[in-house]
């Protein structure tokens, strides 16, 4: 359910569970952690989904059984944030719940104009991952973070762009060209220059 394609220094991870809105199981999360921890040799890592939803977050059955509060979510977002290369969340559709962690940990986020963004932790009685709040607040500020997490608001892709939650809106058939444009310099850079600039941006 997790596909990894390596094209030289460009690694593309695709969530492939479209029949379940790419909801994430513990096994899928652990596989994603393993990929992120081994991506130190890549120059670009792109994370996307199959179908019309990027990810609905945790698989509901597993969430009720404890996955919603499992430390694997923090391990995953921490591993993505630690990668010294350029990381891009290519949000092919709606982003919800715990899947926010992956996207927020990436350097850049592009999204389709039809995407929706919501994180219904208060509704379901869970706390969000601590790093998710920190990263979301850094991008969109405390009030808008509360709008999503406490008021439970579902925001549109245009609102996400206006807030700074995503960096560009791109039609689905334009993702390949947009990713090529965003990654050309990183793929041509030396690993030292790439990791050095990323470290300076932190």
ABEGO torsion letter per residue (X at the ends): XBBBBBBEABBBBBBBBAAAGGBBBAAAAAAAAAAAAAAAABABBBBBBBEABABAEBBAAAAAAGAAABAAAAAAAAAAAABABBBBBBBABBBBEAAAAAAAABABBBBBAABBBBBAAAAAGBBBBAAAAAAAAAAAEAAAAAAAAAAGBBBBAAAAAAAGABABBBBAAAAAAAAAAAAAAAAABBAAAAAAAAAAAX
